[in-house]
Amino acid sequence: MGQNHRFKPGNKAPNNGNYVEVGVGGSMVVNPRNIHLNAGEPFPETSNHERQWTYAPKPQH
């Protein structure tokens, strides 16, 4: 069983980190919301019903 990488509003964050909105099919969103949550905090509502939360890409050095 693998770790889930898509989260719906109300789900609890599995880890401390930054999360970003994506389309339900995984498509990127123009000007997505970017949030920081600590482990156990619930995900807020998305901008619309066709979006979910996923891990934000890590910045490359």
N, CA, C and O atoms as a printed pandas DataFrame, in Angstrom:
     atom_number atom_name residue_name chain_id  residue_number  x_coord  y_coord  z_coord
0              1         N          MET        A               1    0.829   -1.169    0.000
1              2        CA          MET        A               1    0.000    0.000    0.000
2              3         C          MET        A               1    0.880    1.242    0.000
3              4         O          MET        A               1    1.731    1.408    0.874
4              5         N          GLY        A               2    0.676    2.100   -0.970
5              6        CA          GLY        A               2    1.464    3.313   -1.071
6              7         C          GLY        A               2    0.779    4.485   -0.395
7              8         O          GLY        A               2   -0.396    4.422   -0.035
8              9         N          GLN        A               3    1.521    5.524   -0.238
9             10        CA          GLN        A               3    0.988    6.730    0.367
10            11         C          GLN        A               3    0.174    7.503   -0.663
11            12         O          GLN        A               3    0.557    7.589   -1.829
12            13         N          ASN        A               4   -0.936    8.055   -0.230
13            14        CA          ASN        A               4   -1.789    8.833   -1.109
14            15         C          ASN        A               4   -1.121   10.184   -1.404
15            16         O          ASN        A               4   -0.543   10.802   -0.510
16            17         N          HIS        A               5   -1.204   10.633   -2.654
17            18        CA          HIS        A               5   -0.592   11.910   -3.027
18            19         C          HIS        A               5   -1.628   12.952   -3.402
19            20         O          HIS        A               5   -1.269   14.077   -3.749
20            21         N          ARG        A               6   -2.892   12.606   -3.340
21            22        CA          ARG        A               6   -3.985   13.541   -3.626
22            23         C          ARG        A               6   -4.853   13.629   -2.392
23            24         O          ARG        A               6   -5.172   12.615   -1.773
24            25         N          PHE        A               7   -5.236   14.845   -2.036
25            26        CA          PHE        A               7   -5.999   15.040   -0.814
26            27         C          PHE        A               7   -7.192   15.934   -1.087
27            28         O          PHE        A               7   -7.097   16.913   -1.828
28            29         N          LYS        A               8   -8.314   15.586   -0.479
29            30        CA          LYS        A               8   -9.543   16.361   -0.618
30            31         C          LYS        A               8   -9.674   17.294    0.577
31            32         O          LYS        A               8   -9.096   17.033    1.632
32            33         N          PRO        A               9  -10.430   18.384    0.423
33            34        CA          PRO        A               9  -10.661   19.272    1.572
34            35         C          PRO        A               9  -11.205   18.472    2.759
35            36         O          PRO        A               9  -12.086   17.627    2.600
36            37         N          GLY        A              10  -10.676   18.747    3.931
37            38        CA          GLY        A              10  -11.086   18.029    5.138
38            39         C          GLY        A              10  -10.169   16.874    5.504
39            40         O          GLY        A              10  -10.115   16.476    6.668
40            41         N          ASN        A              11   -9.431   16.315    4.509
41            42        CA          ASN        A              11   -8.442   15.283    4.832
42            43         C          ASN        A              11   -7.357   15.902    5.696
43            44         O          ASN        A              11   -7.137   17.113    5.652
44            45         N          LYS        A              12   -6.687   15.082    6.473
45            46        CA          LYS        A              12   -5.598   15.590    7.315
46            47         C          LYS        A              12   -4.262   15.449    6.597
47            48         O          LYS        A              12   -4.005   14.448    5.928
48            49         N          ALA        A              13   -3.416   16.462    6.743
49            50        CA          ALA        A              13   -2.097   16.448    6.117
50            51         C          ALA        A              13   -1.251   15.341    6.740
51            52         O          ALA        A              13   -1.173   15.244    7.965
52            53         N          PRO        A              14   -0.611   14.497    5.911
53            54        CA          PRO        A              14    0.192   13.404    6.453
54            55         C          PRO        A              14    1.539   13.867    7.004
55            56         O          PRO        A              14    2.098   13.223    7.891
56            57         N          ASN        A              15    2.062   14.977    6.485
57            58        CA          ASN        A              15    3.388   15.471    6.878
58            59         C          ASN        A              15    3.372   16.987    6.942
59            60         O          ASN        A              15    2.485   17.636    6.388
60            61         N          ASN        A              16    4.362   17.543    7.622
61            62        CA          ASN        A              16    4.575   18.985    7.554
62            63         C          ASN        A              16    5.033   19.308    6.143
63            64         O          ASN        A              16    5.854   18.581    5.584
64            65         N          GLY        A              17    4.525   20.376    5.558
65            66        CA          GLY        A              17    5.005   20.734    4.229
66            67         C          GLY        A              17    4.095   21.678    3.493
67            68         O          GLY        A              17    3.066   22.125    4.000
68            69         N          ASN        A              18    4.515   21.970    2.266
69            70        CA          ASN        A              18    3.768   22.858    1.387
70            71         C          ASN        A              18    2.932   22.019    0.436
71            72         O          ASN        A              18    3.377   20.984   -0.061
72            73         N          TYR        A              19    1.726   22.481    0.194
73            74        CA          TYR        A              19    0.781   21.790   -0.679
74            75         C          TYR        A              19    0.222   22.794   -1.677
75            76         O          TYR        A              19    0.135   23.988   -1.390
76            77         N          VAL        A              20   -0.156   22.297   -2.857
77            78        CA          VAL        A              20   -0.635   23.145   -3.932
78            79         C          VAL        A              20   -1.875   22.507   -4.558
79            80         O          VAL        A              20   -2.031   21.286   -4.543
80            81         N          GLU        A              21   -2.759   23.352   -5.110
81            82        CA          GLU        A              21   -3.958   22.853   -5.789
82            83         C          GLU        A              21   -3.609   22.312   -7.169
83            84         O          GLU        A              21   -2.776   22.883   -7.873
84            85         N          VAL        A              22   -4.244   21.217   -7.552
85            86        CA          VAL        A              22   -4.136   20.664   -8.906
86            87         C          VAL        A              22   -5.533   20.280   -9.368
87            88         O          VAL        A              22   -6.440   20.104   -8.555
88            89         N          GLY        A              23   -5.695   20.152  -10.678
89            90        CA          GLY        A              23   -6.955   19.678  -11.228
90            91         C          GLY        A              23   -7.149   18.217  -10.866
91            92         O          GLY        A              23   -6.180   17.519  -10.569
92            93         N          VAL        A              24   -8.388   17.748  -10.886
93            94        CA          VAL        A              24   -8.690   16.370  -10.506
94            95         C          VAL        A              24   -7.920   15.370  -11.362
95            96         O          VAL        A              24   -7.504   14.327  -10.857
96            97         N          GLY        A              25   -7.723   15.663  -12.636
97            98        CA          GLY        A              25   -6.975   14.764  -13.509
98            99         C          GLY        A              25   -5.475   14.930  -13.390
99           100         O          GLY        A              25   -4.727   14.287  -14.127
100          101         N          GLY        A              26   -5.015   15.775  -12.485
101          102        CA          GLY        A              26   -3.587   15.992  -12.303
102          103         C          GLY        A              26   -3.056   17.175  -13.087
103          104         O          GLY        A              26   -1.862   17.473  -13.034
104          105         N          SER        A              27   -3.942   17.860  -13.822
105          106        CA          SER        A              27   -3.487   18.997  -14.614
106          107         C          SER        A              27   -3.116   20.160  -13.696
107          108         O          SER        A              27   -3.706   20.346  -12.632
108          109         N          MET        A              28   -2.139   20.926  -14.127
109          110        CA          MET        A              28   -1.730   22.085  -13.344
110          111         C          MET        A              28   -2.778   23.179  -13.481
111          112         O          MET        A              28   -3.486   23.249  -14.485
112          113         N          VAL        A              29   -2.872   24.026  -12.474
113          114        CA          VAL        A              29   -3.863   25.088  -12.408
114          115         C          VAL        A              29   -3.141   26.430  -12.555
115          116         O          VAL        A              29   -2.048   26.606  -12.017
116          117         N          VAL        A              30   -3.741   27.369  -13.274
117          118        CA          VAL        A              30   -3.174   28.711  -13.398
118          119         C          VAL        A              30   -3.337   29.405  -12.050
119          120         O          VAL        A              30   -4.436   29.435  -11.497
120          121         N          ASN        A              31   -2.248   29.961  -11.518
121          122        CA          ASN        A              31   -2.233   30.626  -10.212
122          123         C          ASN        A              31   -2.856   29.765   -9.107
123          124         O          ASN        A              31   -3.838   30.175   -8.489
124          125         N          PRO        A              32   -2.296   28.574   -8.853
125          126        CA          PRO        A              32   -2.870   27.706   -7.817
126          127         C          PRO        A              32   -2.614   28.253   -6.415
127          128         O          PRO        A              32   -1.631   28.956   -6.182
128          129         N          ARG        A              33   -3.495   27.927   -5.500
129          130        CA          ARG        A              33   -3.259   28.279   -4.098
130          131         C          ARG        A              33   -2.134   27.404   -3.579
131          132         O          ARG        A              33   -2.041   26.226   -3.922
132          133         N          ASN        A              34   -1.290   27.980   -2.760
133          134        CA          ASN        A              34   -0.157   27.277   -2.170
134          135         C          ASN        A              34   -0.252   27.482   -0.670
135          136         O          ASN        A              34   -0.307   28.623   -0.210
136          137         N          ILE        A              35   -0.272   26.395    0.110
137          138        CA          ILE        A              35   -0.440   26.491    1.558
138          139         C          ILE        A              35    0.642   25.693    2.275
139          140         O          ILE        A              35    1.267   24.808    1.690
140          141         N          HIS        A              36    0.853   26.015    3.538
141          142        CA          HIS        A              36    1.747   25.235    4.391
142          143         C          HIS        A              36    0.897   24.656    5.516
143          144         O          HIS        A              36    0.161   25.380    6.186
144          145         N          LEU        A              37    1.004   23.343    5.717
145          146        CA          LEU        A              37    0.286   22.678    6.799
146          147         C          LEU        A              37    1.255   21.847    7.628
147          148         O          LEU        A              37    2.266   21.357    7.125
148          149         N          ASN        A              38    0.932   21.700    8.891
149          150        CA          ASN        A              38    1.658   20.775    9.756
150          151         C          ASN        A              38    0.906   19.456    9.770
151          152         O          ASN        A              38   -0.296   19.420    9.508
152          153         N          ALA        A              39    1.604   18.375   10.074
153          154        CA          ALA        A              39    0.994   17.048   10.092
154          155         C          ALA        A              39   -0.248   17.047   10.982
155          156         O          ALA        A              39   -0.214   17.528   12.115
156          157         N          GLY        A              40   -1.339   16.504   10.457
157          158        CA          GLY        A              40   -2.582   16.394   11.217
158          159         C          GLY        A              40   -3.554   17.540   11.003
159          160         O          GLY        A              40   -4.717   17.437   11.394
160          161         N          GLU        A              41   -3.104   18.635   10.390
161          162        CA          GLU        A              41   -4.015   19.748   10.131
162          163         C          GLU        A              41   -4.900   19.412    8.930
163          164         O          GLU        A              41   -4.438   18.766    7.989
164          165         N          PRO        A              42   -6.162   19.838    8.948
165          166        CA          PRO        A              42   -7.052   19.533    7.819
166          167         C          PRO        A              42   -6.786   20.455    6.626
167          168         O          PRO        A              42   -6.406   21.615    6.785
168          169         N          PHE        A              43   -6.996   19.907    5.433
169          170        CA          PHE        A              43   -6.868   20.708    4.221
170          171         C          PHE        A              43   -8.066   21.641    4.105
171          172         O          PHE        A              43   -9.191   21.225    4.379
172          173         N          PRO        A              44   -7.850   22.900    3.702
173          174        CA          PRO        A              44   -8.973   23.830    3.522
174          175         C          PRO        A              44   -9.722   23.531    2.228
175          176         O          PRO        A              44   -9.297   22.694    1.431
176          177         N          GLU        A              45  -10.830   24.217    2.032
177          178        CA          GLU        A              45  -11.588   24.087    0.791
178          179         C          GLU        A              45  -10.715   24.572   -0.369
179          180         O          GLU        A              45   -9.890   25.472   -0.209
180          181         N          THR        A              46  -10.914   23.959   -1.536
181          182        CA          THR        A              46  -10.202   24.378   -2.741
182          183         C          THR        A              46  -10.963   25.517   -3.401
183          184         O          THR        A              46  -12.079   25.842   -2.996
184          185         N          SER        A              47  -10.356   26.126   -4.425
185          186        CA          SER        A              47  -10.975   27.250   -5.123
186          187         C          SER        A              47  -12.236   26.839   -5.869
187          188         O          SER        A              47  -13.154   27.645   -6.021
188          189         N          ASN        A              48  -12.294   25.591   -6.337
189          190        CA          ASN        A              48  -13.522   25.061   -6.929
190          191         C          ASN        A              48  -13.588   23.555   -6.713
191          192         O          ASN        A              48  -12.610   22.944   -6.282
192          193         N          HIS        A              49  -14.739   22.954   -7.012
193          194        CA          HIS        A              49  -14.972   21.542   -6.689
194          195         C          HIS        A              49  -14.180   20.573   -7.557
195          196         O          HIS        A              49  -14.147   19.379   -7.261
196          197         N          GLU        A              50  -13.547   21.052   -8.614
197          198        CA          GLU        A              50  -12.779   20.169   -9.494
198          199         C          GLU        A              50  -11.284   20.181   -9.172
199          200         O          GLU        A              50  -10.461   19.853  -10.027
200          201         N          ARG        A              51  -10.940   20.550   -7.970
201          202        CA          ARG        A              51   -9.526   20.604   -7.576
202          203         C          ARG        A              51   -9.284   19.774   -6.334
203          204         O          ARG        A              51  -10.193   19.508   -5.548
204          205         N          GLN        A              52   -8.013   19.367   -6.175
205          206        CA          GLN        A              52   -7.557   18.630   -4.997
206          207         C          GLN        A              52   -6.224   19.232   -4.569
207          208         O          GLN        A              52   -5.664   20.079   -5.266
208          209         N          TRP        A              53   -5.724   18.793   -3.426
209          210        CA          TRP        A              53   -4.419   19.224   -2.929
210          211         C          TRP        A              53   -3.397   18.132   -3.188
211          212         O          TRP        A              53   -3.723   16.947   -3.133
212          213         N          THR        A              54   -2.152   18.529   -3.471
213          214        CA          THR        A              54   -1.049   17.591   -3.588
214          215         C          THR        A              54    0.214   18.270   -3.069
215          216         O          THR        A              54    0.215   19.469   -2.791
216          217         N          TYR        A              55    1.275   17.503   -2.942
217          218        CA          TYR        A              55    2.545   18.062   -2.479
218          219         C          TYR        A              55    3.035   19.114   -3.470
219          220         O          TYR        A              55    2.952   18.905   -4.680
220          221         N          ALA        A              56    3.541   20.236   -2.975
221          222        CA          ALA        A              56    4.128   21.256   -3.838
222          223         C          ALA        A              56    5.492   20.749   -4.306
223          224         O          ALA        A              56    6.208   20.110   -3.535
224          225         N          PRO        A              57    5.864   21.027   -5.571
225          226        CA          PRO        A              57    7.175   20.601   -6.041
226          227         C          PRO        A              57    8.279   21.274   -5.222
227          228         O          PRO        A              57    8.178   22.444   -4.855
228          229         N          LYS        A              58    9.318   20.517   -4.951
229          230        CA          LYS        A              58   10.445   21.082   -4.203
230          231         C          LYS        A              58   11.256   21.987   -5.121
231          232         O          LYS        A              58   11.478   21.649   -6.283
232          233         N          PRO        A              59   11.698   23.133   -4.614
233          234        CA          PRO        A              59   12.506   24.024   -5.463
234          235         C          PRO        A              59   13.841   23.370   -5.817
235          236         O          PRO        A              59   14.472   22.716   -4.987
236          237         N          GLN        A              60   14.248   23.561   -7.054
237          238        CA          GLN        A              60   15.537   23.005   -7.480
238          239         C          GLN        A              60   16.625   24.033   -7.239
239          240         O          GLN        A              60   16.407   25.234   -7.400
240          241         N          HIS        A              61   17.790   23.558   -6.854
241          242        CA          HIS        A              61   18.900   24.461   -6.535
242          243         C          HIS        A              61   19.654   24.850   -7.758
243          244         O          HIS        A              61   20.621   25.607   -7.672
